[in-house]
Amino acid sequence: MCGIVAYIGPKKAYPILIKGLSRMEYRGFDSAGIALQNGGLKIFKKKGKVADLVAFTQNLDTSGHVGMGHTRWATHGKPDDINAHPHSGGSGRLALIHNGIIENYAVIKNALQKKHGHTFTSETDTEVLVHLIEEIQMRENLPLEEAVRQALTQVHGAYAIVVMDREAPGKIVAARKSSPLVVGIGKKEFLIASDATPIVEHTKNVVYLNDEEVATITLEEGLTIRNLRNETSTHTVHEIELEIEQLEKGGYDYFMLKEIFEQPTTVAECMRGRMDAEAGWVRLGGMEEHMKRMINAQRMIILGCGTSWHAGMIAEYLLEDLARLPVEVEYASEFRYRNPVVRDQDVVLAISQSGETADTFAALELAKERGALTYGIVNVVGSSIARLTHSGSYIHVGPEIGVASTKAFTGQVTMLTMMALVLGYERGYLPKSRYQELVQELASIPKKIEKLLKTCQKQVAYIAEELKNAPNALYLGRGYNFPVALEGALKLKEISYIHAEGYPAAEMKHGPIALIDENMPVFVIATNKSAYDKVVSNIQEVKARKGIVIAIVTEGDTTIKKLADHTIEIPDTEEPFTPLLSVIPLQLLAYHTAVLRGCDVDQPRNLAKSVTVE
């Protein structure tokens, strides 16, 4: 899980690379490095963040108009200067940056050592790959792009790479398999990156590389793409919708806080053009061409990881409740390793913010091979999952820079809610009057989120101050809000490093209750009209053991207010839509707690935004 950026053109490469790396630091921030063509090949790399690399290079010669940069999230080898990218071959002729994992690197490394006398300085699989390319290139006197192509036919795993050759100034070679790579095409300049964030400032015209494609770029010949079979590939130029303002904090202290407060807008954007509250309809273009198959599906399997898995669990409640469609929600990371039963009457729905999640992508490939209809819900246009699936829907929430997902979660839940409404109506389980009633209520959610953010901010900050030193926390919810309890617990541990667990409220008695004492904060999402008395009973059980209760309740609730130590009110809404509101104060609570504990909110330790390796 790393960020790649490269530049070739008339401008000085170094500032473009540094700004690009800063924009992609959410993809990995264990170390950073750059390589520049500057009368040779110069490599600068440093453990830590991009700022550490900038400080390291401050008084060094960083001239040159061709270069590449990398931010690393460690997989093979600890984070240090040696394991940082770029890596070189034995002669120092080549430099390579890499996102992904070379699964057979140990076999290749052994062969290079024993047969050809190569020595290695790092612990990384990446260094093995650059040595392999160099060995092929020098043994057969090949141009760089051909050596790269031949080397990649020998490796197994995932990769997005950029390679430069000291003996081929003015040339960059890039390739990808199961890891994203985008080529930006400007006026007499080209950029390469893991995503569009470093590119948008320079051009909006991009080409998305496909799996097993090798791109060669020179200013004289432009962009040439060939596949690993050495066949020329045609490419389509796409225009990216991203705006540069979306990549700035806009006056907020952290991207996470900005993204929390963007949710009234992003939820509305997710609905825009797909729903008409006055006319009472929802239409999703991705569903329409496959509607018959979706209506007649015997089962829907939902795949996701982390926050996306929690959104999928909410979808299970929505689709079974509103559309009476059997649903199974699976960890994508486990799905393909247990020989799952997948039939051609199934719909397999994949949820991923980045659209690049390696586990989800691999699980989708298996489902597609077995004949299921595959559908993607992603945020990033042109991403791997979007291109793999038969159809899908973009959530259109804009770039999410904070590693802990917030607006992508509510965007995913909004999209899944619209899908459930469509299928409920089309399958005949939602009468027209009820369907239109729910559509109208869903349309009101952005305004209700806006109101909630205004009313709960100070109270949440106060609660965070009270609980910032708690070593553990429990989150309880029932029905639609059980997945919200899981999501709230995940947010707290992701960014504040407080151990937290989410449970169905009724499961508290089956073990977790042993943990409750006067030091244990217990967050209870208590908005369920269908099981209100049961939730009240759960709160009484916690209070009987001196636990600290923080309850999320519906506006006007007086019963729980008398029992809980703290209550946070959310606007009243239909029960299926409560997750879109109840999660907001939990996001804010995690944020304020992390700030008070001095944590790095946007880039929490050991985490990366886009998990492109298994």
Helices and strands as residue ranges (DSSP letters): E 3-8, H 13-23, G 25-27, E 31-37, E 41-47, H 50-56, E 66-72, E 87-88, E 94-102, H 105-116, H 125-140, H 144-152, E 157-165, E 171-177, E 182-185, E 190-193, E 205-208, E 213-218, E 222-227, E 238-239, G 244-247, H 255-261, H 263-271, E 275-276, E 281-282, H 285-288, H 291-295, E 299-304, H 307-322, E 327-331, H 332-335, E 346-352, H 358-369, E 373-378, H 384-388, E 391-394, H 407-426, H 432-443, H 445-467, E 472-477, G 479-481, H 482-496, E 499-504, G 505-510, G 512-515, E 521-525, H 532-544, E 548-554, H 559-563, E 566-570, G 575-577, H 579-596
